[in-house]
Amino acid sequence: MAQASLDALVEALRRLPGVGVKSAQRMAFHLLQHDREGAQRIALALQSAVAHVRHCERCHTFTETPVCAICLDGNRDVRQLCVVETPADQAAIERTGSYRGLYFVLMGRLSPLDGIGAGDIGAQQLLERAGDGHTEEVIVATNFTAEGEATAHVLAEALKARGLRVTRLARGVPIGSELEYVDLGTIAHALVDRR
């Protein structure tokens, strides 16, 4: 029985992104051998999160209330709507402290090979939200992957067709880097997007 429970724990930990069998085994052994209290805290936190965390009715990020704190914040600029792929992307933008508008979280990106289309990422809800009469600019902040670029293109075309101003996050050379070590694609985009 103990082996079945240990195997179940390892398999559960493997569901985390980037965690393979060996990493999952290390985590399981560490928790069971050195930090059973930590294992209990993780289990309780997971149970609580699964029971209480839901999607915001307005922006789709994670929240414990029907509408998240950002959407309810009267100091946010309702004229700007930033579209991101995940709540993690939203959190990264929030940590910069440089954006004070509202968000729409797609909870994914277009991926035709995986069968993920516009309906699967809430494109219609985004169009409705952006057409609320307050939004003047939609900032498409999807990732710079092939899927993220395709998602940005499809969404930008649909938003522009509704008469909205659409901008995209700039790409460029990272601060503190030396050009000889930056990949050629980044340098090319930085030249095209120069200001």
N, CA and C atoms as an extended XYZ file, in Angstrom:
585
Properties=species:S:1:pos:R:3:atomname:S:1:resname:S:1:resid:I:1 pbc="F F F"
N         0.824       -1.202        0.000 N   MET     1
C         0.000        0.000        0.000 CA  MET     1
C         0.860        1.254        0.000 C   MET     1
N         1.953        1.236        0.802 N   ALA     2
C         2.806        2.418        0.857 CA  ALA     2
C         3.394        2.718       -0.516 C   ALA     2
N         3.755        1.675       -1.272 N   GLN     3
C         4.321        1.899       -2.593 CA  GLN     3
C         3.275        2.502       -3.533 C   GLN     3
N         2.028        2.067       -3.428 N   ALA     4
C         0.966        2.608       -4.278 CA  ALA     4
C         0.751        4.087       -3.962 C   ALA     4
N         0.788        4.442       -2.693 N   SER     5
C         0.613        5.843       -2.305 CA  SER     5
C         1.786        6.685       -2.788 C   SER     5
N         2.989        6.161       -2.673 N   LEU     6
C         4.175        6.875       -3.139 CA  LEU     6
C         4.134        7.045       -4.656 C   LEU     6
N         3.772        5.990       -5.369 N   ASP     7
C         3.660        6.077       -6.827 CA  ASP     7
C         2.597        7.095       -7.236 C   ASP     7
N         1.481        7.139       -6.512 N   ALA     8
C         0.412        8.099       -6.813 CA  ALA     8
C         0.903        9.528       -6.588 C   ALA     8
N         1.699        9.740       -5.540 N   LEU     9
C         2.242       11.066       -5.265 CA  LEU     9
C         3.200       11.488       -6.374 C   LEU     9
N         4.072       10.582       -6.783 N   VAL    10
C         5.024       10.882       -7.868 CA  VAL    10
C         4.259       11.215       -9.146 C   VAL    10
N         3.260       10.424       -9.483 N   GLU    11
C         2.467       10.685      -10.694 CA  GLU    11
C         1.742       12.023      -10.599 C   GLU    11
N         1.247       12.364       -9.417 N   ALA    12
C         0.567       13.652       -9.234 CA  ALA    12
C         1.544       14.808       -9.435 C   ALA    12
N         2.744       14.687       -8.897 N   LEU    13
C         3.746       15.750       -9.039 CA  LEU    13
C         4.214       15.886      -10.485 C   LEU    13
N         4.181       14.792      -11.232 N   ARG    14
C         4.598       14.835      -12.646 CA  ARG    14
C         3.649       15.667      -13.495 C   ARG    14
N         2.470       15.947      -13.009 N   ARG    15
C         1.514       16.759      -13.768 CA  ARG    15
C         1.950       18.215      -13.847 C   ARG    15
N         2.873       18.614      -12.978 N   LEU    16
C         3.371       19.989      -13.004 CA  LEU    16
C         4.255       20.179      -14.226 C   LEU    16
N         4.197       21.370      -14.832 N   PRO    17
C         5.015       21.595      -16.043 CA  PRO    17
C         6.508       21.502      -15.737 C   PRO    17
N         7.229       20.823      -16.599 N   GLY    18
C         8.677       20.721      -16.467 CA  GLY    18
C         9.153       19.718      -15.435 C   GLY    18
N         8.232       18.968      -14.844 N   VAL    19
C         8.615       17.993      -13.825 CA  VAL    19
C         8.549       16.594      -14.415 C   VAL    19
N         9.701       15.956      -14.482 N   GLY    20
C         9.783       14.583      -14.970 CA  GLY    20
C         9.757       13.606      -13.811 C   GLY    20
N         9.993       12.355      -14.119 N   VAL    21
C         9.932       11.298      -13.111 CA  VAL    21
C        10.944       11.534      -11.994 C   VAL    21
N        12.193       11.822      -12.362 N   LYS    22
C        13.230       11.983      -11.332 CA  LYS    22
C        12.950       13.177      -10.431 C   LYS    22
N        12.548       14.294      -11.019 N   SER    23
C        12.240       15.474      -10.201 CA  SER    23
C        11.056       15.195       -9.291 C   SER    23
N        10.046       14.527       -9.821 N   ALA    24
C         8.866       14.204       -9.014 CA  ALA    24
C         9.243       13.272       -7.860 C   ALA    24
N        10.108       12.304       -8.129 N   GLN    25
C        10.551       11.401       -7.065 CA  GLN    25
C        11.324       12.160       -5.999 C   GLN    25
N        12.214       13.075       -6.425 N   ARG    26
C        12.980       13.864       -5.457 CA  ARG    26
C        12.050       14.679       -4.565 C   ARG    26
N        11.059       15.319       -5.183 N   MET    27
C        10.113       16.117       -4.394 CA  MET    27
C         9.340       15.240       -3.424 C   MET    27
N         8.845       14.113       -3.904 N   ALA    28
C         8.063       13.217       -3.055 CA  ALA    28
C         8.909       12.704       -1.894 C   ALA    28
N        10.121       12.245       -2.179 N   PHE    29
C        10.988       11.737       -1.116 CA  PHE    29
C        11.335       12.825       -0.113 C   PHE    29
N        11.610       14.032       -0.605 N   HIS    30
C        11.938       15.140        0.294 CA  HIS    30
C        10.766       15.440        1.225 C   HIS    30
N         9.584       15.564        0.659 N   LEU    31
C         8.420       15.890        1.484 CA  LEU    31
C         8.150       14.807        2.525 C   LEU    31
N         8.232       13.558        2.105 N   LEU    32
C         7.926       12.472        3.036 CA  LEU    32
C         9.028       12.239        4.061 C   LEU    32
N        10.265       12.478        3.677 N   GLN    33
C        11.376       12.216        4.589 CA  GLN    33
C        11.715       13.411        5.468 C   GLN    33
N        11.657       14.626        4.907 N   HIS    34
C        12.159       15.787        5.632 CA  HIS    34
C        11.122       16.851        5.976 C   HIS    34
N         9.961       16.830        5.308 N   ASP    35
C         9.041       17.946        5.504 CA  ASP    35
C         7.585       17.507        5.401 C   ASP    35
N         7.189       16.626        6.288 N   ARG    36
C         5.792       16.161        6.273 CA  ARG    36
C         4.829       17.297        6.581 C   ARG    36
N         5.243       18.240        7.417 N   GLU    37
C         4.397       19.403        7.691 CA  GLU    37
C         4.198       20.217        6.402 C   GLU    37
N         5.270       20.379        5.648 N   GLY    38
C         5.177       21.087        4.372 CA  GLY    38
C         4.264       20.352        3.404 C   GLY    38
N         4.333       19.018        3.405 N   ALA    39
C         3.448       18.223        2.546 CA  ALA    39
C         1.994       18.457        2.915 C   ALA    39
N         1.704       18.509        4.219 N   GLN    40
C         0.333       18.778        4.676 CA  GLN    40
C        -0.121       20.170        4.241 C   GLN    40
N         0.770       21.154        4.355 N   ARG    41
C         0.420       22.525        3.954 CA  ARG    41
C         0.134       22.596        2.460 C   ARG    41
N         0.949       21.899        1.667 N   ILE    42
C         0.725       21.876        0.217 CA  ILE    42
C        -0.625       21.231       -0.084 C   ILE    42
N        -0.910       20.106        0.554 N   ALA    43
C        -2.172       19.406        0.312 CA  ALA    43
C        -3.371       20.284        0.671 C   ALA    43
N        -3.306       20.946        1.818 N   LEU    44
C        -4.414       21.813        2.235 CA  LEU    44
C        -4.565       23.022        1.319 C   LEU    44
N        -3.426       23.606        0.925 N   ALA    45
C        -3.479       24.770        0.034 CA  ALA    45
C        -4.070       24.379       -1.320 C   ALA    45
N        -3.703       23.227       -1.847 N   LEU    46
C        -4.258       22.762       -3.116 CA  LEU    46
C        -5.761       22.515       -3.009 C   LEU    46
N        -6.179       21.870       -1.926 N   GLN    47
C        -7.609       21.621       -1.730 CA  GLN    47
C        -8.379       22.930       -1.647 C   GLN    47
N        -7.852       23.887       -0.915 N   SER    48
C        -8.518       25.179       -0.768 CA  SER    48
C        -8.581       25.922       -2.101 C   SER    48
N        -7.480       25.925       -2.831 N   ALA    49
C        -7.443       26.630       -4.120 CA  ALA    49
C        -8.426       26.008       -5.105 C   ALA    49
N        -8.459       24.691       -5.179 N   VAL    50
C        -9.368       24.022       -6.104 CA  VAL    50
C       -10.824       24.308       -5.727 C   VAL    50
N       -11.093       24.396       -4.432 N   ALA    51
C       -12.462       24.636       -3.975 CA  ALA    51
C       -12.902       26.088       -4.132 C   ALA    51
N       -11.974       27.045       -4.020 N   HIS    52
C       -12.375       28.449       -3.946 CA  HIS    52
C       -11.970       29.331       -5.119 C   HIS    52
N       -10.921       28.984       -5.840 N   VAL    53
C       -10.444       29.849       -6.918 CA  VAL    53
C       -11.274       29.595       -8.172 C   VAL    53
N       -11.712       30.692       -8.786 N   ARG    54
C       -12.516       30.631      -10.005 CA  ARG    54
C       -12.016       31.682      -10.977 C   ARG    54
N       -12.702       31.831      -12.084 N   HIS    55
C       -12.343       32.856      -13.066 CA  HIS    55
C       -13.165       34.115      -12.819 C   HIS    55
N       -12.511       35.258      -12.941 N   CYS    56
C       -13.188       36.542      -12.835 CA  CYS    56
C       -14.228       36.634      -13.961 C   CYS    56
N       -15.407       37.126      -13.632 N   GLU    57
C       -16.484       37.239      -14.622 CA  GLU    57
C       -16.161       38.252      -15.718 C   GLU    57
N       -15.258       39.189      -15.437 N   ARG    58
C       -14.940       40.222      -16.417 CA  ARG    58
C       -13.678       39.926      -17.212 C   ARG    58
N       -12.602       39.534      -16.527 N   CYS    59
C       -11.317       39.402      -17.232 CA  CYS    59
C       -10.798       37.974      -17.332 C   CYS    59
N       -11.411       37.041      -16.611 N   HIS    60
C       -11.062       35.610      -16.635 CA  HIS    60
C        -9.807       35.242      -15.857 C   HIS    60
N        -9.209       36.169      -15.112 N   THR    61
C        -8.062       35.783      -14.301 CA  THR    61
C        -8.560       34.964      -13.120 C   THR    61
N        -7.641       34.484      -12.296 N   PHE    62
C        -8.031       33.725      -11.110 CA  PHE    62
C        -8.421       34.674       -9.987 C   PHE    62
N        -9.472       34.319       -9.263 N   THR    63
C        -9.944       35.114       -8.133 CA  THR    63
C       -10.785       34.222       -7.227 C   THR    63
N       -11.005       34.676       -6.018 N   GLU    64
C       -11.901       33.953       -5.113 CA  GLU    64
C       -13.265       34.613       -5.048 C   GLU    64
N       -13.416       35.732       -5.722 N   THR    65
C       -14.675       36.459       -5.749 CA  THR    65
C       -15.202       36.485       -7.184 C   THR    65
N       -16.476       36.804       -7.390 N   PRO    66
C       -16.990       36.819       -8.764 CA  PRO    66
C       -16.207       37.754       -9.689 C   PRO    66
N       -15.788       38.915       -9.170 N   VAL    67
C       -15.004       39.873       -9.952 CA  VAL    67
C       -13.713       40.142       -9.192 C   VAL    67
N       -12.578       40.110       -9.893 N   CYS    68
C       -11.273       40.254       -9.234 CA  CYS    68
C       -11.023       41.689       -8.755 C   CYS    68
N       -10.022       41.843       -7.918 N   ALA    69
C        -9.687       43.148       -7.339 CA  ALA    69
C        -9.253       44.156       -8.391 C   ALA    69
N        -8.562       43.717       -9.425 N   ILE    70
C        -8.111       44.650      -10.468 CA  ILE    70
C        -9.316       45.212      -11.219 C   ILE    70
N       -10.255       44.352      -11.591 N   CYS    71
C       -11.448       44.826      -12.304 CA  CYS    71
C       -12.286       45.770      -11.440 C   CYS    71
N       -12.251       45.575      -10.130 N   LEU    72
C       -13.034       46.422       -9.227 CA  LEU    72
C       -12.318       47.713       -8.829 C   LEU    72
N       -11.043       47.826       -9.142 N   ASP    73
C       -10.241       48.983       -8.743 CA  ASP    73
C       -10.645       50.215       -9.558 C   ASP    73
N       -11.265       51.170       -8.915 N   GLY    74
C       -11.728       52.390       -9.570 CA  GLY    74
C       -10.613       53.292      -10.059 C   GLY    74
N        -9.380       53.030       -9.651 N   ASN    75
C        -8.240       53.838      -10.086 CA  ASN    75
C        -7.606       53.325      -11.380 C   ASN    75
N        -8.096       52.203      -11.905 N   ARG    76
C        -7.539       51.663      -13.144 CA  ARG    76
C        -8.077       52.461      -14.330 C   ARG    76
N        -7.291       52.529      -15.404 N   ASP    77
C        -7.671       53.245      -16.616 CA  ASP    77
C        -8.549       52.332      -17.477 C   ASP    77
N        -9.859       52.594      -17.509 N   VAL    78
C       -10.798       51.742      -18.232 CA  VAL    78
C       -10.663       51.890      -19.747 C   VAL    78
N        -9.862       52.867      -20.202 N   ARG    79
C        -9.685       53.065      -21.642 CA  ARG    79
C        -8.687       52.085      -22.240 C   ARG    79
N        -7.886       51.418      -21.390 N   GLN    80
C        -6.887       50.469      -21.877 CA  GLN    80
C        -7.234       49.061      -21.426 C   GLN    80
N        -7.123       48.118      -22.354 N   LEU    81
C        -7.380       46.712      -22.066 CA  LEU    81
C        -6.196       45.910      -22.583 C   LEU    81
N        -5.490       45.248      -21.687 N   CYS    82
C        -4.309       44.457      -22.040 CA  CYS    82
C        -4.712       42.982      -22.120 C   CYS    82
N        -4.459       42.374      -23.262 N   VAL    83
C        -4.819       40.970      -23.491 CA  VAL    83
C        -3.583       40.115      -23.277 C   VAL    83
N        -3.681       39.158      -22.346 N   VAL    84
C        -2.577       38.249      -22.047 CA  VAL    84
C        -3.054       36.807      -22.176 C   VAL    84
N        -2.114       35.889      -22.272 N   GLU    85
C        -2.466       34.478      -22.429 CA  GLU    85
C        -2.876       33.834      -21.110 C   GLU    85
N        -2.192       34.162      -20.018 N   THR    86
C        -2.413       33.454      -18.754 CA  THR    86
C        -2.403       34.412      -17.568 C   THR    86
N        -2.936       33.975      -16.426 N   PRO    87
C        -2.829       34.786      -15.212 CA  PRO    87
C        -1.369       35.052      -14.824 C   PRO    87
N        -0.466       34.132      -15.149 N   ALA    88
C         0.957       34.345      -14.859 CA  ALA    88
C         1.506       35.516      -15.668 C   ALA    88
N         1.057       35.644      -16.929 N   ASP    89
C         1.479       36.774      -17.753 CA  ASP    89
C         0.938       38.082      -17.181 C   ASP    89
N        -0.309       38.052      -16.728 N   GLN    90
C        -0.907       39.227      -16.100 CA  GLN    90
C        -0.104       39.630      -14.866 C   GLN    90
N         0.247       38.662      -14.046 N   ALA    91
C         1.016       38.941      -12.832 CA  ALA    91
C         2.371       39.549      -13.176 C   ALA    91
N         2.999       39.076      -14.254 N   ALA    92
C         4.295       39.627      -14.657 CA  ALA    92
C         4.157       41.096      -15.044 C   ALA    92
N         3.115       41.433      -15.789 N   ILE    93
C         2.909       42.834      -16.172 CA  ILE    93
C         2.601       43.672      -14.938 C   ILE    93
N         1.801       43.148      -14.035 N   GLU    94
C         1.474       43.880      -12.801 CA  GLU    94
C         2.727       44.170      -11.972 C   GLU    94
N         3.657       43.207      -11.935 N   ARG    95
C         4.878       43.396      -11.145 CA  ARG    95
C         5.730       44.548      -11.662 C   ARG    95
N         5.578       44.906      -12.937 N   THR    96
C         6.373       46.022      -13.456 CA  THR    96
C         5.912       47.351      -12.860 C   THR    96
N         4.649       47.439      -12.450 N   GLY    97
C         4.120       48.677      -11.897 CA  GLY    97
C         3.927       49.765      -12.937 C   GLY    97
N         4.061       49.432      -14.224 N   SER    98
C         4.000       50.454      -15.266 CA  SER    98
C         2.684       50.465      -16.037 C   SER    98
N         1.801       49.548      -15.759 N   TYR    99
C         0.515       49.486      -16.460 CA  TYR    99
C        -0.612       49.658      -15.461 C   TYR    99
N        -1.533       50.564      -15.742 N   ARG   100
C        -2.637       50.846      -14.827 CA  ARG   100
C        -4.008       50.637      -15.461 C   ARG   100
N        -4.048       49.944      -16.601 N   GLY   101
C        -5.316       49.668      -17.256 CA  GLY   101
C        -5.915       48.365      -16.762 C   GLY   101
N        -6.867       47.841      -17.522 N   LEU   102
C        -7.537       46.590      -17.191 CA  LEU   102
C        -6.996       45.460      -18.062 C   LEU   102
N        -7.439       44.239      -17.799 N   TYR   103
C        -6.919       43.060      -18.478 CA  TYR   103
C        -8.043       42.197      -19.043 C   TYR   103
N        -7.653       41.366      -19.989 N   PHE   104
C        -8.468       40.235      -20.412 CA  PHE   104
C        -7.510       39.062      -20.557 C   PHE   104
N        -7.770       37.985      -19.818 N   VAL   105
C        -6.899       36.807      -19.821 CA  VAL   105
C        -7.527       35.734      -20.710 C   VAL   105
N        -6.828       35.365      -21.761 N   LEU   106
C        -7.338       34.398      -22.732 CA  LEU   106
C        -7.392       32.974      -22.180 C   LEU   106
N        -6.549       32.664      -21.218 N   MET   107
C        -6.407       31.306      -20.687 CA  MET   107
C        -5.943       30.346      -21.769 C   MET   107
N        -5.064       30.847      -22.635 N   GLY   108
C        -4.497       30.003      -23.678 CA  GLY   108
C        -4.124       30.821      -24.894 C   GLY   108
N        -3.856       30.112      -25.982 N   ARG   109
C        -3.499       30.752      -27.249 CA  ARG   109
C        -3.943       29.823      -28.372 C   ARG   109
N        -4.090       30.380      -29.547 N   LEU   110
C        -4.478       29.573      -30.699 CA  LEU   110
C        -3.415       28.518      -30.975 C   LEU   110
N        -3.863       27.316      -31.249 N   SER   111
C        -2.946       26.225      -31.584 CA  SER   111
C        -3.718       25.209      -32.419 C   SER   111
N        -3.841       25.486      -33.718 N   PRO   112
C        -4.623       24.590      -34.576 CA  PRO   112
C        -4.163       23.129      -34.521 C   PRO   112
N        -2.870       22.912      -34.370 N   LEU   113
C        -2.375       21.531      -34.306 CA  LEU   113
C        -2.893       20.791      -33.079 C   LEU   113
N        -3.193       21.552      -32.005 N   ASP   114
C        -3.738       20.950      -30.790 CA  ASP   114
C        -5.256       21.070      -30.732 C   ASP   114
N        -5.857       21.585      -31.800 N   GLY   115
C        -7.307       21.717      -31.845 CA  GLY   115
C        -7.844       22.888      -31.036 C   GLY   115
N        -7.002       23.900      -30.754 N   ILE   116
C        -7.432       25.056      -29.971 CA  ILE   116
C        -7.703       26.215      -30.921 C   ILE   116
N        -8.973       26.572      -31.022 N   GLY   117
C        -9.383       27.649      -31.911 CA  GLY   117
C        -9.794       28.888      -31.142 C   GLY   117
N       -10.296       29.883      -31.869 N   ALA   118
C       -10.669       31.168      -31.268 CA  ALA   118
C       -11.733       31.009      -30.189 C   ALA   118
N       -12.671       30.084      -30.377 N   GLY   119
C       -13.713       29.870      -29.373 CA  GLY   119
C       -13.180       29.300      -28.073 C   GLY   119
N       -12.075       28.581      -28.170 N   ASP   120
C       -11.502       27.944      -26.980 CA  ASP   120
C       -10.751       28.929      -26.084 C   ASP   120
N       -10.377       30.085      -26.627 N   ILE   121
C        -9.610       31.057      -25.834 CA  ILE   121
C       -10.422       32.302      -25.492 C   ILE   121
N       -11.731       32.242      -25.736 N   GLY   122
C       -12.583       33.354      -25.341 CA  GLY   122
C       -12.518       34.567      -26.249 C   GLY   122
N       -12.286       34.355      -27.540 N   ALA   123
C       -12.190       35.489      -28.462 CA  ALA   123
C       -13.480       36.296      -28.507 C   ALA   123
N       -14.621       35.627      -28.499 N   GLN   124
C       -15.893       36.345      -28.546 CA  GLN   124
C       -16.099       37.180      -27.287 C   GLN   124
N       -15.745       36.624      -26.127 N   GLN   125
C       -15.863       37.379      -24.875 CA  GLN   125
C       -14.939       38.590      -24.886 C   GLN   125
N       -13.754       38.438      -25.485 N   LEU   126
C       -12.831       39.563      -25.605 CA  LEU   126
C       -13.446       40.654      -26.468 C   LEU   126
N       -14.021       40.287      -27.601 N   LEU   127
C       -14.636       41.275      -28.489 CA  LEU   127
C       -15.773       42.016      -27.784 C   LEU   127
N       -16.554       41.277      -27.011 N   GLU   128
C       -17.637       41.915      -26.252 CA  GLU   128
C       -17.077       42.861      -25.198 C   GLU   128
N       -16.060       42.410      -24.495 N   ARG   129
C       -15.454       43.239      -23.439 CA  ARG   129
C       -14.825       44.492      -24.031 C   ARG   129
N       -14.100       44.332      -25.126 N   ALA   130
C       -13.433       45.476      -25.747 CA  ALA   130
C       -14.442       46.460      -26.343 C   ALA   130
N       -15.619       45.962      -26.692 N   GLY   131
C       -16.647       46.819      -27.262 CA  GLY   131
C       -17.586       47.386      -26.226 C   GLY   131
N       -17.096       47.557      -25.003 N   ASP   132
C       -17.947       48.015      -23.896 CA  ASP   132
C       -18.239       49.511      -23.902 C   ASP   132
N       -17.654       50.233      -24.852 N   GLY   133
C       -17.872       51.669      -24.915 CA  GLY   133
C       -16.853       52.485      -24.142 C   GLY   133
N       -16.059       51.837      -23.317 N   HIS   134
C       -15.012       52.516      -22.542 CA  HIS   134
C       -13.635       52.297      -23.141 C   HIS   134
N       -13.420       51.115      -23.712 N   THR   135
C       -12.099       50.734      -24.208 CA  THR   135
C       -11.741       51.536      -25.452 C   THR   135
N       -10.562       52.177      -25.404 N   GLU   136
C       -10.051       52.930      -26.543 CA  GLU   136
C        -8.845       52.238      -27.182 C   GLU   136
N        -8.076       51.513      -26.358 N   GLU   137
C        -6.885       50.829      -26.862 CA  GLU   137
C        -6.831       49.421      -26.291 C   GLU   137
N        -6.579       48.471      -27.175 N   VAL   138
C        -6.368       47.087      -26.754 CA  VAL   138
C        -4.901       46.773      -26.994 C   VAL   138
N        -4.201       46.429      -25.924 N   ILE   139
C        -2.786       46.083      -26.006 CA  ILE   139
C        -2.694       44.563      -26.052 C   ILE   139
N        -2.241       44.024      -27.169 N   VAL   140
C        -2.121       42.577      -27.297 CA  VAL   140
C        -0.748       42.177      -26.766 C   VAL   140
N        -0.757       41.485      -25.639 N   ALA   141
C         0.484       41.115      -24.958 CA  ALA   141
C         0.640       39.601      -24.909 C   ALA   141
N         0.345       38.945      -26.035 N   THR   142
C         0.578       37.502      -26.101 CA  THR   142
C         2.077       37.258      -26.239 C   THR   142
N         2.481       36.036      -25.990 N   ASN   143
C         3.901       35.693      -26.049 CA  ASN   143
C         4.410       35.732      -27.486 C   ASN   143
N         5.710       35.843      -27.627 N   PHE   144
C         6.331       35.932      -28.945 CA  PHE   144
C         6.736       34.558      -29.470 C   PHE   144
N         5.829       33.599      -29.316 N   THR   145
C         5.982       32.264      -29.890 CA  THR   145
C         5.166       32.232      -31.177 C   THR   145
N         5.288       31.159      -31.949 N   ALA   146
C         4.502       31.053      -33.177 CA  ALA   146
C         3.008       31.119      -32.868 C   ALA   146
N         2.585       30.401      -31.822 N   GLU   147
C         1.173       30.411      -31.448 CA  GLU   147
C         0.744       31.773      -30.920 C   GLU   147
N         1.603       32.409      -30.120 N   GLY   148
C         1.302       33.731      -29.592 CA  GLY   148
C         1.181       34.772      -30.683 C   GLY   148
N         2.056       34.687      -31.686 N   GLU   149
C         2.001       35.620      -32.813 CA  GLU   149
C         0.732       35.395      -33.628 C   GLU   149
N         0.366       34.133      -33.866 N   ALA   150
C        -0.862       33.845      -34.605 CA  ALA   150
C        -2.079       34.351      -33.839 C   ALA   150
N        -2.066       34.145      -32.533 N   THR   151
C        -3.165       34.625      -31.697 CA  THR   151
C        -3.266       36.143      -31.774 C   THR   151
N        -2.125       36.820      -31.668 N   ALA   152
C        -2.102       38.286      -31.738 CA  ALA   152
C        -2.659       38.764      -33.067 C   ALA   152
N        -2.263       38.112      -34.149 N   HIS   153
C        -2.719       38.527      -35.485 CA  HIS   153
C        -4.238       38.373      -35.619 C   HIS   153
N        -4.760       37.209      -35.256 N   VAL   154
C        -6.200       36.951      -35.383 CA  VAL   154
C        -7.000       37.922      -34.525 C   VAL   154
N        -6.577       38.112      -33.282 N   LEU   155
C        -7.298       39.015      -32.390 CA  LEU   155
C        -7.213       40.462      -32.865 C   LEU   155
N        -6.029       40.880      -33.309 N   ALA   156
C        -5.854       42.260      -33.771 CA  ALA   156
C        -6.758       42.553      -34.964 C   ALA   156
N        -6.848       41.622      -35.899 N   GLU   157
C        -7.712       41.823      -37.069 CA  GLU   157
C        -9.174       41.949      -36.650 C   GLU   157
N        -9.615       41.088      -35.742 N   ALA   158
C       -11.011       41.128      -35.293 CA  ALA   158
C       -11.306       42.413      -34.517 C   ALA   158
N       -10.357       42.852      -33.693 N   LEU   159
C       -10.547       44.079      -32.911 CA  LEU   159
C       -10.528       45.315      -33.799 C   LEU   159
N        -9.613       45.346      -34.766 N   LYS   160
C        -9.538       46.482      -35.697 CA  LYS   160
C       -10.819       46.577      -36.527 C   LYS   160
N       -11.388       45.430      -36.889 N   ALA   161
C       -12.623       45.418      -37.668 CA  ALA   161
C       -13.769       46.060      -36.900 C   ALA   161
N       -13.648       46.107      -35.586 N   ARG   162
C       -14.663       46.755      -34.747 CA  ARG   162
C       -14.299       48.201      -34.435 C   ARG   162
N       -13.275       48.703      -35.104 N   GLY   163
C       -12.908       50.107      -34.960 CA  GLY   163
C       -12.075       50.429      -33.737 C   GLY   163
N       -11.478       49.427      -33.119 N   LEU   164
C       -10.659       49.658      -31.926 CA  LEU   164
C        -9.193       49.855      -32.302 C   LEU   164
N        -8.513       50.666      -31.520 N   ARG   165
C        -7.071       50.869      -31.685 CA  ARG   165
C        -6.367       49.676      -31.039 C   ARG   165
N        -5.531       48.996      -31.814 N   VAL   166
C        -4.839       47.806      -31.317 CA  VAL   166
C        -3.345       48.049      -31.379 C   VAL   166
N        -2.657       47.798      -30.256 N   THR   167
C        -1.204       47.880      -30.216 CA  THR   167
C        -0.655       46.541      -29.753 C   THR   167
N         0.625       46.327      -29.982 N   ARG   168
C         1.290       45.066      -29.610 CA  ARG   168
C         2.489       45.415      -28.755 C   ARG   168
N         2.806       44.585      -27.787 N   LEU   169
C         4.018       44.804      -27.008 CA  LEU   169
C         5.208       44.905      -27.946 C   LEU   169
N         6.130       45.802      -27.629 N   ALA   170
C         7.334       45.947      -28.450 CA  ALA   170
C         8.290       44.790      -28.169 C   ALA   170
N         9.098       44.471      -29.171 N   ARG   171
C        10.139       43.468      -29.012 CA  ARG   171
C        11.461       44.176      -29.178 C   ARG   171
N        12.472       43.695      -28.500 N   GLY   172
C        13.752       44.341      -28.678 CA  GLY   172
C        14.867       43.681      -27.907 C   GLY   172
N        15.973       44.370      -27.889 N   VAL   173
C        17.177       43.876      -27.241 CA  VAL   173
C        17.026       44.068      -25.727 C   VAL   173
N        17.260       43.020      -24.944 N   PRO   174
C        17.128       43.134      -23.494 CA  PRO   174
C        18.112       44.151      -22.909 C   PRO   174
N        17.681       44.842      -21.872 N   ILE   175
C        18.543       45.809      -21.192 CA  ILE   175
C        19.752       45.078      -20.613 C   ILE   175
N        20.920       45.651      -20.785 N   GLY   176
C        22.141       45.076      -20.237 CA  GLY   176
C        22.783       44.025      -21.114 C   GLY   176
N        22.209       43.776      -22.293 N   SER   177
C        22.795       42.745      -23.150 CA  SER   177
C        23.760       43.361      -24.153 C   SER   177
N        24.606       42.509      -24.695 N   GLU   178
C        25.547       42.917      -25.733 CA  GLU   178
C        25.070       42.345      -27.052 C   GLU   178
N        25.063       43.180      -28.094 N   LEU   179
C        24.496       42.782      -29.381 CA  LEU   179
C        25.077       41.485      -29.929 C   LEU   179
N        26.369       41.262      -29.746 N   GLU   180
C        26.968       40.063      -30.331 CA  GLU   180
C        26.392       38.774      -29.751 C   GLU   180
N        25.756       38.866      -28.565 N   TYR   181
C        25.199       37.666      -27.925 CA  TYR   181
C        23.690       37.558      -28.059 C   TYR   181
N        23.051       38.541      -28.684 N   VAL   182
C        21.604       38.528      -28.855 CA  VAL   182
C        21.268       37.765      -30.130 C   VAL   182
N        20.202       36.938      -30.086 N   ASP   183
C        19.865       36.162      -31.280 CA  ASP   183
C        19.440       37.083      -32.417 C   ASP   183
N        19.657       36.616      -33.637 N   LEU   184
C        19.445       37.433      -34.828 CA  LEU   184
C        17.987       37.853      -35.003 C   LEU   184
N        17.055       36.992      -34.640 N   GLY   185
C        15.636       37.338      -34.751 CA  GLY   185
C        15.283       38.520      -33.877 C   GLY   185
N        15.823       38.567      -32.665 N   THR   186
C        15.557       39.674      -31.748 CA  THR   186
C        16.136       40.969      -32.301 C   THR   186
N        17.339       40.904      -32.835 N   ILE   187
C        17.955       42.104      -33.410 CA  ILE   187
C        17.137       42.589      -34.607 C   ILE   187
N        16.689       41.666      -35.452 N   ALA   188
C        15.891       42.039      -36.629 CA  ALA   188
C        14.598       42.730      -36.209 C   ALA   188
N        13.897       42.167      -35.213 N   HIS   189
C        12.652       42.783      -34.743 CA  HIS   189
C        12.924       44.127      -34.080 C   HIS   189
N        14.017       44.238      -33.366 N   ALA   190
C        14.362       45.512      -32.723 CA  ALA   190
C        14.598       46.598      -33.771 C   ALA   190
N        15.227       46.230      -34.886 N   LEU   191
C        15.446       47.203      -35.960 CA  LEU   191
C        14.126       47.630      -36.596 C   LEU   191
N        13.253       46.665      -36.855 N   VAL   192
C        11.963       46.985      -37.474 CA  VAL   192
C        11.095       47.824      -36.535 C   VAL   192
N        11.111       47.496      -35.243 N   ASP   193
C        10.261       48.184      -34.261 CA  ASP   193
C        10.947       49.375      -33.597 C   ASP   193
N        12.062       49.848      -34.172 N   ARG   194
C        12.802       50.942      -33.537 CA  ARG   194
C        11.931       52.188      -33.446 C   ARG   194
N        12.269       53.055      -32.477 N   ARG   195
C        11.520       54.308      -32.348 CA  ARG   195
C        12.466       55.449      -32.135 C   ARG   195
